[in-house]
């Protein structure tokens, strides 16, 4: 106890080993859904789903360890939602980039993120992004994730005339998906710890009784426990030279990952830090650089072993509300991810219908920033709105960001407010214009 107290400063933060342990279990319950959802999404890129379960748990454990040791914050990390969808559906499926090359793009994003975290440049980048566009990016990613969830649940299908249309509601599986969305929403509404994970499990169990396309929706494994599958089929298979050899395609994607990773991480760190009472009187987060370095290091490690960017999770707030105040909470989360590896057969048995229903509600929670959007300022709302629409409709986070920047710069120039915009903002908008015009 004395050793843990000296390392994590438990007495200084007025917490205890028991509080930190309970908080860690609470945070893990709130974010454990990523063990099922991340493999479900990333396997669309051609990566092995069983290996992805192992990689998801290992990358989360490494990220949590880095945050606990470097920053001593109760903020857990895991492969980020939105960025995994961007990886699988935009880079690999739409653009045809092999997953090895996509991992190379993620790695170089991590290198840039690390460089920005160690320098003072990140402040200038943060200042160049208007508030409305930050909201639009977060909400757009939420809509993108919700759209993927509706598709996985079979509630939205493609159509040759209208592009998309309503799925077949005459099937029991479709109604199970609708029920899953309602159950997930109700559990979150009632503030049930780990509500998303609990809803996935409930729908998966009900799927054992509901007929699907090939037998039952859920097929339980004969052996629920096993040694974790080796990740060798995807670990250390990244193509580091792909972004260099295909720079015209890769460069905008590297910066898209960087943009989302940076602002998602900053927003989570400040939001959870505020909940935990860790901010200074001026609203600053002490050891911010250490936290960003931990996040960047986790992304680099994740790319090496085979996953999309690893980032801080807002679900960490559940552990903070349970009393977590130090990195010991995060360390407990990491240990839970490691132990979950022995449940891989059960995780792989979870149907995409169950995870898809959860994604719809997760997408909504990511769009909560809309409440802060200044709707009386069209120069802020139109770029945000365009960004939100573009992300799910183009299946591209980077295109949503690019169109948002171009729209914002144009609105401010045309509206006679050009001097309110930093030069770097015009520079970013100009780069996106050049990309669309010539690349």
N, C-alpha and C positions, 0 to 999 in steps of 0.2 A: 504493500500500500504506500509506503514511504517513497519507493522508487517511482511509482506512477504519479504520486503527488508532485514530486520534484520535476518530472518530465512534462506533465500536462498542466501543472499549476492548479490542481483541483481546489485547494484551500483558497487561493487568490480569487478564483472565479466562484467561490461559495457553492461548490457542488461536491458530489461524493461519487465513489466507485459505483454504488448501486444506481444513483440517478443517471450516470453516464451510460451504464449498461442497459437500463430500461429505455433510455432515449435512443441508443443505437439500434435496439430491436424494433423500436417504433419507426425509425427512419427506414430501416430495411424493409419492414412490412409495407411501407408506403411506396417504395420504389422497386420492389422485387419483381413487378410485372415486366421490367425490362429484360429479365431472363427469358421470358417467352416471346416478347414482342420483337426484340432486336434480331434474334435468329429468324423469326418469321419474315421480317422485312429484308434483311441482308441476304437471305438465301435466294431472293429473286435475282441477285446478281450472278448466281451460279456457284456461290460458296456453299460448302457442306453445312447443313443445319445443325447436325450433332456437334461438329467442331466449333460452330459459332456459339453454342451454349457455353462451352468451356472457355472460349475466348472472351465472351461477354462477362462471365464471372471473374476471370483473371484480370481483365482490364479494369473492371470496377474495383477489385481488391487493391490493385496497384495504385489506382487514382486516390482511393481512400487513404492508403498508407502514406502517399506523398503529402496529401493535404493535412493529415494528422501530424506528421513529423515536421514539415516545413512551416506550416502556418498555425497549427494548433487550433483549428476552427472546427465546429461541429457540422461541417458541410460536406456531404458525401458526393462522390462522383461515379459516373457510369457512362456508357455510350449514349450520346445525346439523341433525343427524339427530334425528328425533322431532318437533322443532318444524315441520319441513317437512311431515311427515305430519299433524300437528295442523292446520296451515294448509289443506292440500288436502282431507283426508277429513272433518274435523270442521267447520271454519268454512265451507268452500265446498260440499262435497257434502251433509253432514248438516244444517247450519243454513241452507244456501241463501244464504250471504253471497257477493256477487260478489267476484271476486278483487281488484278495485280497492279495495273496502271492506276486505278482509282485509289488504291492504298498508297501508291507513290505520291499522288496528289495530296492525300491526307497528311502524309509525312512532311512534305514541304510546307504545308499549312502550319503544322506544328513547329517547324523550324522558325518560320516568320513570327508565329505567336510567341515563341520563346524570346526571340530578339526584341520584340515590342515590349514584352513583360520586363525585360532587363534594362530597357531604355526609357526615356521620357517621351518617346514619340507617341505612345498610346494616348496621352492626354490630348494631343493635337488631333488625332483621328477621332476621338470621342466628340470633340468640339465641332468637327466638320459635319456631323450627322444631325439633321434637324430632329426635334422631338417627335413630330408627326411621323416621320419615316421610321424611326425606331419602333413606334407602336405598330405601324403598318407591317414591318418585317415580322415582328413577333406574332401578330394576329394572322398574317398570311401563312406562316408556317403552321399555325394551328388549323387553318382551313385546309391546308395541304394534307396534314395528318388525318383530319376528319374525313376528307374525301377518300383517302387510301383505306381508312377503316370501313367506310360504307361499301367500297368495292370488295374488300376482303370478306365482308359479311354477306355479300351477294345482294345488297339492297340497291346498288347502282351498277348498271352494266352498260357496255358500249352499244351504240346504235349507229347505223350507217348514215342516217339522215340528221339526227339531232345530236350526234356524238355520244351523248349519254342518255340513259332513260332509267325508269324504275325497274328493279328486278322483279322476278316472279314471286308475288306474294301468295301464290297458291300452294307454296311448299311449307312444310312444318319448320324447316331450317330457317327460312326467312323470318318467321314469327319468333323463333328462338333468338335470332339476332336482335330483333326489335325489343324483345323482353330483356335481352342482355344490356342494351343501351339504357333502358329504364332502371334496371337493377343497379347498374354502375352509378347512374345519376342519383338515385335514392340513397345509396350508401354514402356517397360523397356529401349529399345534402344533410344527412344525419351525422356527418363528421365521424364515421366509423373508421378507426385506424386501419390502414391497408385496404381501404374500400375497393380500389381498382383491382388489386390482386384477388380479393375475396370474390368479386363479381366474375372474374375470369374462371376461377375454380368452380363456382356455382354453375355457370353456363356450360363448362366442360362436362361436369357431372350429369347435368340434364341432357347433354348431347349423347350420353350413353343410351338414352331411351328414344331419341328422335332419329328417324331415318334421314339419311343424306343421299348423295349421288351414288356412293359405293358403300352400302351397308349403313352403319350408324354414323352420326356426325363425329362422335368420339369413340376411339378404339383404345381401351386401356391396355397398357403393356403387361405382359405376364410377370415381369420382374420390375417392381417400382424403384428399386435401388440398384445401383451399379457403380463401378469405378468410372470416373469421368472419361469421356471419349478423348483420345489424343488430338490436339489441334494441329498436328503436323501438316495436314493437307492445305492449310491456309497460313499458318504462322511462318514468318520470315520468307514469304513468297512475293512480297511487294516488288514492283518494278520502279526503282528509284530514278531511272533514266527516262521513264515515260514522259513526265512533265517537261523534260528538257528537249526530248526528241519531237514532242508534239506541243510545243509551247503555245501556239496560236489557240489551240483548244483548251489546254490545261491552265494557262495563266489566269483567265477570268474565273475559272473554277476554284483555283487556289485562293484567290481573293474573296470569292463568295463564301467559302468555308471560313476564312479568317474573319470576315465581317460578322457572320452569324455567331461564330465561336466566341469572339471577343465580347460582343454586346450581350449575348446570352449569359456568359459567365459573369460579366460585371453586374448585370441586372440581378442575377441570383445571389451573388455575394453580398450586394448591398441590401437586397430585400430580406434575406435570411439573417444577415448581420444586424439589421434594424430590429427584427423580431427578437433576436437574442440579446439585444441591448449592448452590442459590441461597437457601435459607431461612436465617434467622438462628438463633442458638442457642435462641431462645425459640419457634421454629417459625413466625415471621412472614416474609412475602414482601416484601422491599423494593420500593418503587415499585408497590405493589398498586393504588393509586389510578390511576396512569398506565395500568396494564394494563387496568383496568376501563373507563377512559375510552376507550381504544382499541377495546375490545369494543363499547361503546355506540355509538361513532362509526361503527363498521363496520355495526352493525345499522341505524342511521339511513341511511347511504349505500346499504345493500342494499335497504331498503324503497323508497327513491327510484328505484332502477334496476330493481326488480322481483323481489325474492326474500324468502323468510322469514328470520327472525333469523340473523345471522352470529355465530358464537361460536368460542371457542378449542377446538382439537382435541386430544384426548388422544393421538392418533397422533403428535403432536409428540415424544413420548417416544422414538420410533424414531430421530429425528434427534439427540436429546440423547445417546442411547446410542452414536451414531456420532461423538460429539465436539462437537456444537453447544453453544455456551454464550452466544451473543449474538444480537442482532437481525439480524446479517448472515445467519444461517441462515434466519430468517424471510423476509428479503428475497429470498433465492434461491428459496424456495418460491413467493413471489408472482410472480417472473419466470417460473417454470415454468408457473404457471397461465396467464399471458398467452400464452406460446408454444403452449400446448395448444389455444388457440383455432383454430389452423390445422388441427386434427385433428377438427373438428366432424362431418364426414360419417361418420367411423369411430365417433365417440361415439354419434351418433344411430342407427347400425346395431346397437348392442348391444341384444339382445332383453330384454324385461322378465323373462323366465325366468332369465337370467343374473344380473341385478341382484337379483331376488327371492331367489335362492339365497344371495347374499352377505348380504342383509338379515337372514336367519335367524341367521347366525353373528355379525353385528354386534350384533344384539339380545342375544345371549348375553353378549358382552363388556360390554355396558352393565349387565348384571345381576350383575356380579362383586361389587358391594358387599354382596350378601346374606351373604357370609362374616362381615361385621362386625355382623350383626343379633343383638341380645341375645334369643335364643329363650326364655330363662328369665323374661323380663319380658313378660307378655301385653299390658300397656298400651303397649308399644312395637311388638310383633309384629303384633297384630290390626289397628291402623290401617295399618301397612305392607302387610300382606297384603290388606286391603280395597282399598287404593290400587292395588296391583299387579293385582288382578283387574278393578277397575273400568275402568282405562285401555283395555285391548284390548276388553273386552266392551261398553263404551259408546262406543268410538271417540273418547274425549275425555280429554285430559290434565287439563283443568280440573276435570271431574267427579271424576276420581280424587283430585286434590289436595283438593277440597272434602270429599268423603266421608272422607278420611283425617283432616283436621283435626277434623271433627265427631266422629268415632269416638275420636280421641285425647283431646279435651276431655271427652267423656262417660266414658271409661274412667278418667281421672285423678280426675274428680269422684266417680264411683261407687266408686272404689277407695280413697277417703280420702286421696288424695295431691294435693288441689287446690292446696296452697300451693307445690308444686314447679313449677307451670306459670306462666310469665309472663302478665301481664294481656293483653299484645298477642296471645298465642296464643288466649285466649278470645275476644278481639275478632275475630280472623280467622275462628274457628269460627262465631261469631255472625253475621258477615256472610254466610257461606255458607248458614247456616240461613235467614236472611231472603231470600236469593236464591231458594232452592228453595221457600220458602213463598209468596212474593209475586211474584217476577219470572218 
